[in-house]
Amino acid sequence: MAIDEKAVAALADRTLGPEHKGLPPAAWGRTVREFLDAAPYLDEFETPVLTVDRAAVAANVAVMADWAATAGVRLAPHGKTTMAPQLWAQQLAAGSWGITFATVWQVQVARSFGVGRIVLANALVDPVGLRWVAEELARDPEFEFLCWVDSVETVALMDEHLSGDVRVRVVVELGGPHGRTGARTVEQGHAIAEAVGRSERLALAGVGGYEGALAHDRTPDGIAAVRHYLDEIARLHRELAAAGRYPDRAIVTAGGSAYPDLVVECLSRLADEQGAQGVATTVVLRSGAYIIHDDGFYAGISPLAAPRSERPLRSAMHGWARTVSRPEAELALLDAGKRDLPFDEGLPVPQFVAGPEGSLNPDAHVSALNDQHTFLRLPGGAPTDLPVGSVVRLGLSHPCTAFDKWRLIPVIDDADAERPRIVDLVHTFF
């Protein structure tokens, strides 16, 4: 599926400036291309800085593409994880069926880079957004767009604000008890599908949902809740197909990055893109965090993480922060904080000291983040263990809330190298 490669490539012609956190002042006024031509190193950047490891990203993209293909499902990775067209292009080049987004504004960003097939995994009831979608579909008949509906009221609002000859394809969203959005029962799902069938502005495209809202671990209860929910999605799809609700083909979609194995287990059998069983059905997995992965939440829960997979995902992001104060023997203050690093799914984890020494107290841990400081505890340590000026590499948790803190992220050749080299700069759009 398409993306405008020229628009993506043109990002290299953007001019760098002080709005790009971490870049050295020597880069200001130069284009990305000019700066990279100088073959800079990471230690030429200011701290704090977030980096992406090129080799890890490439490996993760390949692992997920192969895994989805083997499972017989399509991949529409969630673009909100990175909001980085350069990375979306890599995912599409590896065979992704489309790209998923969470808001109409994110969809608009994607369209500005020519993304040709988009899943908006959310209800769209904003009048301005609805008018834009209708105009965009009319402007480009090849643009494929789907969004979700989870109530009869949503259908009515969309009908009220849509105009023109286009029909917006919608997916009935099924939720679960205490979950997020989505109809709470299969019966409600049928009522929504019936309302879509009466609409002159909408067309029923399938059934979907998000299982990650129903569990946050791999305990037996959590796994059972996710399986039951996915089975209900499958049930609703089969019943809608049997009732002739789909005008042509159908999409069944689920999937975050925590339970893709369960999505495949419960839904992949529905995949029938030739329509041999009555209706052509595409099963779409929407995992997003896999491209970056992490050293925290996803490392602990993903079925594709080590040691649960023979070909595991790797963390492709790291924070680098400098020691700015040693006010107590067992405390170091680093120059990164909540404005720079994610903390909602776990605090950063110190991994090693950058440079030739590389060692770090094995009991070192982060106890808290302020807006601009990290509290690094060094049990039994001394100021000489981590002197002021030392740079620490930090393992991070949750790429979605790491990328949104940076407009421009340096890509390095090897995060484990003694002196990593900058090989690219990734633009984000948050």
ChimeraX attribute file (.defattr): number of C-alpha atoms within 10 A of each C-alpha:
attribute: neighborCount
match mode: 1-to-1
recipient: residues
	/A:1	16
	/A:2	16
	/A:3	22
	/A:4	16
	/A:5	14
	/A:6	10
	/A:7	14
	/A:8	19
	/A:9	11
	/A:10	11
	/A:11	17
	/A:12	19
	/A:13	12
	/A:14	14
	/A:15	15
	/A:16	22
	/A:17	16
	/A:18	12
	/A:19	11
	/A:20	16
	/A:21	19
	/A:22	19
	/A:23	22
	/A:24	16
	/A:25	13
	/A:26	12
	/A:27	19
	/A:28	16
	/A:29	14
	/A:30	15
	/A:31	17
	/A:32	20
	/A:33	17
	/A:34	16
	/A:35	20
	/A:36	18
	/A:37	11
	/A:38	9
	/A:39	11
	/A:40	17
	/A:41	16
	/A:42	22
	/A:43	16
	/A:44	13
	/A:45	18
	/A:46	15
	/A:47	21
	/A:48	22
	/A:49	24
	/A:50	26
	/A:51	21
	/A:52	25
	/A:53	23
	/A:54	20
	/A:55	15
	/A:56	21
	/A:57	24
	/A:58	17
	/A:59	18
	/A:60	24
	/A:61	23
	/A:62	17
	/A:63	18
	/A:64	23
	/A:65	20
	/A:66	14
	/A:67	16
	/A:68	20
	/A:69	13
	/A:70	9
	/A:71	14
	/A:72	18
	/A:73	24
	/A:74	21
	/A:75	27
	/A:76	25
	/A:77	30
	/A:78	28
	/A:79	27
	/A:80	24
	/A:81	23
	/A:82	25
	/A:83	23
	/A:84	22
	/A:85	27
	/A:86	20
	/A:87	21
	/A:88	24
	/A:89	20
	/A:90	16
	/A:91	26
	/A:92	21
	/A:93	14
	/A:94	15
	/A:95	18
	/A:96	25
	/A:97	21
	/A:98	26
	/A:99	26
	/A:100	29
	/A:101	25
	/A:102	18
	/A:103	16
	/A:104	22
	/A:105	12
	/A:106	18
	/A:107	22
	/A:108	17
	/A:109	16
	/A:110	25
	/A:111	17
	/A:112	14
	/A:113	19
	/A:114	19
	/A:115	24
	/A:116	19
	/A:117	20
	/A:118	24
	/A:119	26
	/A:120	21
	/A:121	24
	/A:122	21
	/A:123	23
	/A:124	22
	/A:125	20
	/A:126	13
	/A:127	14
	/A:128	12
	/A:129	18
	/A:130	21
	/A:131	15
	/A:132	15
	/A:133	20
	/A:134	19
	/A:135	15
	/A:136	16
	/A:137	18
	/A:138	15
	/A:139	10
	/A:140	10
	/A:141	9
	/A:142	10
	/A:143	16
	/A:144	16
	/A:145	19
	/A:146	20
	/A:147	24
	/A:148	27
	/A:149	29
	/A:150	26
	/A:151	22
	/A:152	17
	/A:153	13
	/A:154	18
	/A:155	24
	/A:156	14
	/A:157	15
	/A:158	22
	/A:159	19
	/A:160	13
	/A:161	16
	/A:162	24
	/A:163	15
	/A:164	11
	/A:165	11
	/A:166	18
	/A:167	18
	/A:168	22
	/A:169	18
	/A:170	27
	/A:171	29
	/A:172	30
	/A:173	27
	/A:174	28
	/A:175	26
	/A:176	22
	/A:177	14
	/A:178	9
	/A:179	14
	/A:180	16
	/A:181	20
	/A:182	23
	/A:183	23
	/A:184	18
	/A:185	15
	/A:186	17
	/A:187	11
	/A:188	17
	/A:189	26
	/A:190	19
	/A:191	16
	/A:192	23
	/A:193	28
	/A:194	15
	/A:195	18
	/A:196	26
	/A:197	16
	/A:198	11
	/A:199	16
	/A:200	14
	/A:201	21
	/A:202	19
	/A:203	22
	/A:204	29
	/A:205	25
	/A:206	27
	/A:207	27
	/A:208	31
	/A:209	29
	/A:210	24
	/A:211	27
	/A:212	19
	/A:213	16
	/A:214	18
	/A:215	17
	/A:216	15
	/A:217	16
	/A:218	16
	/A:219	10
	/A:220	8
	/A:221	11
	/A:222	14
	/A:223	17
	/A:224	14
	/A:225	17
	/A:226	24
	/A:227	19
	/A:228	14
	/A:229	22
	/A:230	28
	/A:231	16
	/A:232	18
	/A:233	26
	/A:234	20
	/A:235	15
	/A:236	23
	/A:237	26
	/A:238	15
	/A:239	13
	/A:240	19
	/A:241	21
	/A:242	12
	/A:243	10
	/A:244	12
	/A:245	20
	/A:246	20
	/A:247	12
	/A:248	15
	/A:249	18
	/A:250	25
	/A:251	23
	/A:252	25
	/A:253	28
	/A:254	26
	/A:255	26
	/A:256	21
	/A:257	22
	/A:258	25
	/A:259	25
	/A:260	20
	/A:261	18
	/A:262	19
	/A:263	24
	/A:264	21
	/A:265	14
	/A:266	18
	/A:267	23
	/A:268	22
	/A:269	13
	/A:270	20
	/A:271	21
	/A:272	18
	/A:273	15
	/A:274	12
	/A:275	14
	/A:276	9
	/A:277	12
	/A:278	13
	/A:279	20
	/A:280	18
	/A:281	23
	/A:282	22
	/A:283	26
	/A:284	28
	/A:285	28
	/A:286	27
	/A:287	22
	/A:288	25
	/A:289	23
	/A:290	28
	/A:291	30
	/A:292	28
	/A:293	28
	/A:294	23
	/A:295	22
	/A:296	19
	/A:297	19
	/A:298	23
	/A:299	23
	/A:300	18
	/A:301	16
	/A:302	24
	/A:303	20
	/A:304	27
	/A:305	21
	/A:306	14
	/A:307	12
	/A:308	13
	/A:309	11
	/A:310	9
	/A:311	15
	/A:312	18
	/A:313	28
	/A:314	23
	/A:315	26
	/A:316	28
	/A:317	28
	/A:318	25
	/A:319	23
	/A:320	24
	/A:321	29
	/A:322	25
	/A:323	21
	/A:324	18
	/A:325	16
	/A:326	18
	/A:327	10
	/A:328	13
	/A:329	16
	/A:330	17
	/A:331	23
	/A:332	28
	/A:333	23
	/A:334	27
	/A:335	22
	/A:336	25
	/A:337	21
	/A:338	18
	/A:339	16
	/A:340	23
	/A:341	32
	/A:342	23
	/A:343	18
	/A:344	12
	/A:345	14
	/A:346	14
	/A:347	22
	/A:348	26
	/A:349	21
	/A:350	23
	/A:351	18
	/A:352	19
	/A:353	21
	/A:354	22
	/A:355	15
	/A:356	8
	/A:357	9
	/A:358	13
	/A:359	14
	/A:360	17
	/A:361	17
	/A:362	11
	/A:363	11
	/A:364	20
	/A:365	18
	/A:366	20
	/A:367	13
	/A:368	15
	/A:369	21
	/A:370	12
	/A:371	12
	/A:372	15
	/A:373	22
	/A:374	25
	/A:375	18
	/A:376	23
	/A:377	21
	/A:378	22
	/A:379	14
	/A:380	12
	/A:381	18
	/A:382	15
	/A:383	16
	/A:384	9
	/A:385	16
	/A:386	23
	/A:387	15
	/A:388	16
	/A:389	12
	/A:390	15
	/A:391	23
	/A:392	25
	/A:393	22
	/A:394	22
	/A:395	20
	/A:396	28
	/A:397	28
	/A:398	25
	/A:399	29
	/A:400	18
	/A:401	19
	/A:402	23
	/A:403	28
	/A:404	20
	/A:405	18
	/A:406	23
	/A:407	17
	/A:408	23
	/A:409	23
	/A:410	24
	/A:411	24
	/A:412	25
	/A:413	20
	/A:414	18
	/A:415	22
	/A:416	12
	/A:417	11
	/A:418	13
	/A:419	16
	/A:420	19
	/A:421	20
	/A:422	25
	/A:423	18
	/A:424	21
	/A:425	21
	/A:426	21
	/A:427	23
	/A:428	19
	/A:429	16
	/A:430	15
